[in-house]
């Protein structure tokens, strides 16, 4: 495995992915025509990136360990939990249906997908975190069998395609829906490029858009493609989870769809942005402290 440390092309891809997601949600909420596949490409890129980075950082991990999962969990949980509380308190029933406390608890436990009135509640784009957490749990075993059996990737990728075809959608709480993307990233981290690109071509049979994330990642990961580093890109890439969590509420308040306790749009937006800034600062401190312990 040739790549070590920070890889700048990953920073670029993370920024591209979050821009696609925010662009899709903005156009969608403005009721402008836009293919749902635009958002799918962004989400799909994040799953490829996750598989790639885990294989780079934990190449020999083949059993689930508390140390590994604690670090992955703590990268997500503090900002996610604080964000849920903030949106629930400031925006209430505008963002969440059903019982607010029940909604919060189900999201805290990552089981909101089990409840019709809670899934897609509070922070609707956060459905993405459920399959991501599940793939974090599955990673050691995927790594084990992918290393042991060369046919494993092909079989798992075909399973992912069958599930995509069966569900007929572009979003799913199932980790197996995005299993192909996750394993594609793992394979490229191993430099098994021919296998990765060959099997990923089958995704085009379901929807040509589904092949786009694989092509984008493959091109940017080419060693001959040397991209100059940029501080702004590196900074934004580190904030993609936050951008993911905050963009819906800021967007809907800005366009007048949501308000904070009957305040007008300007005051609602000011309070929301200041609140997000405080939560951002608090979460960074909490996460650092918890990871050190």
C-alpha positions in Angstrom: 0.0 0.0 0.0 1.7 3.1 -1.2 -0.3 5.9 0.4 0.5 7.1 3.9 -0.7 10.0 6.0 -2.9 12.7 4.6 -3.9 12.3 0.9 -4.8 15.6 -0.8 -7.0 14.1 -3.5 -9.2 12.8 -0.7 -9.6 16.3 0.6 -10.7 17.5 -2.9 -13.2 14.6 -3.3 -14.7 15.3 0.2 -15.3 18.9 -0.8 -16.8 17.8 -4.2 -19.1 15.4 -2.4 -20.4 17.9 0.1 -20.9 20.5 -2.6 -22.9 18.1 -4.7 -25.1 17.2 -1.7 -25.7 20.9 -0.6 -26.3 21.9 -4.2 -28.9 19.2 -4.7 -30.7 20.1 -1.4 -30.6 23.8 -2.2 -32.1 23.3 -5.7 -34.6 20.8 -4.4 -35.8 23.1 -1.6 -36.1 26.0 -4.0 -38.3 23.7 -6.1 -36.0 23.9 -9.1 -35.7 20.8 -11.3 -32.6 18.8 -10.5 -31.9 15.0 -10.9 -31.8 13.2 -7.5 -28.7 11.4 -8.8 -26.7 14.6 -8.1 -27.1 14.1 -4.4 -26.5 10.3 -4.8 -23.1 10.9 -6.4 -22.1 13.0 -3.4 -23.2 10.4 -0.9 -21.7 7.5 -2.9 -18.4 9.3 -3.0 -18.4 9.6 0.8 -18.8 5.8 1.1 -16.0 5.2 -1.3 -13.8 7.6 0.6 -14.6 5.9 3.9 -13.7 2.4 2.6 -10.4 3.8 1.1 -9.4 5.6 4.3 -10.2 2.7 6.6 -8.1 0.3 4.5 -5.2 2.9 4.6 -5.4 3.4 8.4 -6.3 -0.1 9.5 -4.9 -2.4 6.9 -4.5 -5.4 9.2 -7.7 -5.0 11.3 -9.7 -8.2 10.9 -11.6 -8.4 14.2 -13.8 -5.7 15.8 -11.9 -3.9 18.5 -13.3 -1.4 21.0 -10.4 1.0 20.4 -11.0 1.1 16.7 -14.8 1.6 17.0 -14.5 4.1 19.8 -12.4 6.4 17.7 -14.8 6.1 14.7 -17.9 6.6 16.8 -16.5 9.6 18.6 -15.7 11.3 15.4 -19.4 11.3 14.6 -21.4 11.1 17.9 -20.6 14.4 19.7 -21.2 16.7 16.7 -24.3 14.7 15.7 -25.9 14.5 19.1 -25.3 18.2 19.8 -26.7 19.1 16.4 -29.8 17.0 17.0 -30.4 18.8 20.3 -29.9 22.2 18.7 -32.3 21.7 15.9 -34.9 20.0 18.1 -34.8 22.9 20.6 -34.7 25.8 18.1 -36.9 24.4 15.3 -39.0 21.8 17.1 -41.9 20.4 15.1 -40.8 22.1 11.9 -37.9 19.7 11.7 -39.3 16.7 13.7 -42.5 14.8 13.6 -44.1 12.8 16.4 -42.7 12.9 20.0 -39.6 15.1 20.1 -37.9 13.1 22.9 -38.6 9.8 21.2 -37.3 11.2 18.0 -34.1 12.3 19.7 -33.5 9.0 21.5 -34.1 7.0 18.3 -31.5 9.2 16.5 -29.0 9.0 19.4 -29.2 5.2 19.2 -29.1 5.2 15.3 -32.4 3.3 15.2 -34.6 6.0 13.8 -35.0 4.0 10.6 -37.2 1.6 12.5 -39.9 4.2 13.1 -41.9 5.7 10.2 -42.4 9.1 11.9 -38.8 9.4 13.1 -36.7 8.5 10.1 -35.6 11.5 8.1 -36.6 13.6 11.2 -34.7 16.5 12.8 -31.8 16.5 10.4 -33.1 14.7 7.4 -29.8 14.2 5.5 -28.4 12.4 8.5 -30.0 9.1 7.3 -26.5 8.6 5.7 -24.9 8.1 9.1 -26.8 4.9 9.8 -25.3 2.8 7.0 -21.9 4.5 7.6 -21.9 3.4 11.3 -22.9 -0.1 10.2 -20.1 -0.3 7.7 -17.7 0.9 10.4 -18.8 -2.2 12.4 -18.5 -4.5 9.4 -15.2 -3.2 8.2 -12.9 -5.6 10.1 -14.8 -8.6 8.7 -15.0 -7.2 5.2 -11.3 -6.7 5.4 -10.8 -10.2 6.6 -12.8 -11.9 3.9 -11.7 -9.5 1.1 -8.1 -10.4 1.9 -8.8 -14.1 2.2 -11.0 -14.6 -0.9 -10.3 -12.8 -4.2 -13.9 -13.5 -5.3 -15.4 -11.8 -2.2 -15.4 -8.3 -3.6 -17.1 -9.4 -6.8 -19.8 -11.3 -4.9 -20.4 -8.5 -2.4 -20.5 -5.9 -5.2 -23.1 -7.9 -7.1 -25.1 -8.2 -3.8 -25.0 -4.4 -3.6 -26.2 -4.1 -7.2 -29.1 -6.5 -6.6 -30.2 -4.5 -3.6 -30.0 -1.3 -5.5 -32.0 -2.8 -8.3 -34.6 -4.3 -5.9 -35.1 -1.1 -3.9 -35.3 1.0 -7.0 -34.1 4.1 -5.1 -31.0 6.2 -4.5 -31.0 6.3 -0.7 -31.2 3.4 1.8 -30.6 2.8 5.5 -29.1 -0.6 4.6 -25.3 -0.8 4.7 -25.5 -3.4 1.9 -26.9 -0.7 -0.5 -23.6 1.1 -0.3 -21.4 -2.0 0.2 -20.1 -1.8 -3.4 -18.9 1.7 -3.0 -17.2 0.9 0.4 -15.4 -2.1 -1.0 -14.4 -0.2 -4.1 -12.5 2.2 -1.9 -10.9 -0.6 0.0 -9.7 -2.3 -3.3 -8.2 0.9 -4.6 -6.3 1.3 -1.3 -4.8 -2.1 -2.0 -3.9 -1.0 -5.6 -6.3 -3.7 -7.0 -7.4 -1.1 -9.6 -8.3 -3.4 -12.5 -10.6 -5.5 -10.4 -12.2 -2.4 -8.9 -12.9 -0.6 -12.1 -14.0 -3.8 -14.0 -16.7 -4.8 -11.6 -17.9 -1.3 -10.9 -18.8 -0.9 -14.5 -21.8 -3.2 -13.9 -23.4 -0.4 -11.9 -24.0 1.4 -15.2 -26.5 -1.3 -16.1 -28.8 -0.1 -13.3 -28.3 3.6 -13.8 -25.5 5.4 -15.7 -25.3 7.9 -12.9 -24.3 5.1 -10.5 -21.0 4.6 -12.4 -20.1 8.2 -12.0 -18.8 8.2 -8.4 -16.5 5.2 -9.2 -15.1 7.0 -12.3 -14.5 10.3 -10.4 -12.7 8.5 -7.5 -10.7 6.4 -9.9 -9.5 9.4 -11.9 -8.6 11.5 -8.9 -6.7 8.6 -7.3 -4.4 8.2 -10.2 -0.8 8.7 -9.2 0.0 10.6 -12.4 -2.7 13.2 -11.5 -0.6 15.5 -9.2 -2.8 18.2 -7.7 -1.3 21.2 -5.9 -2.4 21.4 -2.2 -4.7 24.2 -1.1 -5.3 25.3 2.5 -8.9 26.2 1.9 -9.7 22.8 0.4 -7.9 21.1 3.3 -9.8 23.2 5.9 -13.2 22.5 4.2 -12.5 18.8 3.9 -12.1 18.6 7.7 -15.5 20.3 8.2 -17.6 18.1 5.8 -19.5 16.4 8.6 -20.4 19.8 10.0 -21.4 21.1 6.6 -23.5 18.0 6.2 -25.3 18.5 9.6 -25.9 22.3 9.4 -26.8 23.0 5.8 -30.4 21.9 5.9 -31.5 24.1 8.8 -29.6 27.1 7.6 -31.0 26.7 4.1 -34.6 26.3 5.2 -34.4 29.2 7.6 -32.8 31.4 4.9 -35.6 30.7 2.4 -38.3 31.3 5.0 -39.5 27.6 5.3 -38.5 27.4 9.0 -38.4 30.0 11.8 -37.1 30.1 15.3 -40.1 30.7 17.7 -41.9 33.0 15.3 -39.0 35.4 14.8 -38.5 36.8 11.3 -36.0 35.2 8.9 -33.1 37.6 9.6 -33.3 37.1 13.4 -33.8 33.4 13.0 -30.8 33.1 10.8 -28.6 35.1 13.1 -29.6 33.1 16.1 -29.2 29.8 14.2 -25.7 30.7 12.9 -24.5 31.9 16.3 -25.9 28.7 17.9 -24.2 26.5 15.3 -20.9 28.3 16.0 -21.1 27.6 19.7 -22.0 23.9 19.1 -19.1 23.6 16.7 -16.6 24.9 19.2 -18.1 22.8 22.1 -18.1 19.6 20.0 -14.5 20.0 18.9 -13.4 20.3 22.6 -15.6 17.4 23.7 -14.4 15.1 20.9 -10.7 15.8 21.5 -11.1 15.1 25.2 -13.1 11.9 24.7 -10.6 10.5 22.1 -7.7 11.2 24.5 -9.3 9.3 27.4 
